[in-house]
């Protein structure tokens, strides 16, 4: 599963975007498996391609910053 950063999330409308190369990935609140994300959060996600539209995340999980920091400390940054 790829990881990315949340560019924006609109809690009122229930959708957001994840930064990914070469195009941002759309996600809806129904794809969330954990806490509600906010801009800047690191997430792990799976995508599907629907026709000619941009990729859409089918599952989104917010990653704990403390866990990410510990992984960077132990394994180093890529």
Secondary structure, 3 states (H helix, E strand, C coil): CEEEEEEEEECCCCEEEEECCCCCEEEEHHHECCCCCCCCCEEEEEEECCCCCCCEEEEEEECCHHHHHHHHHHHCCC
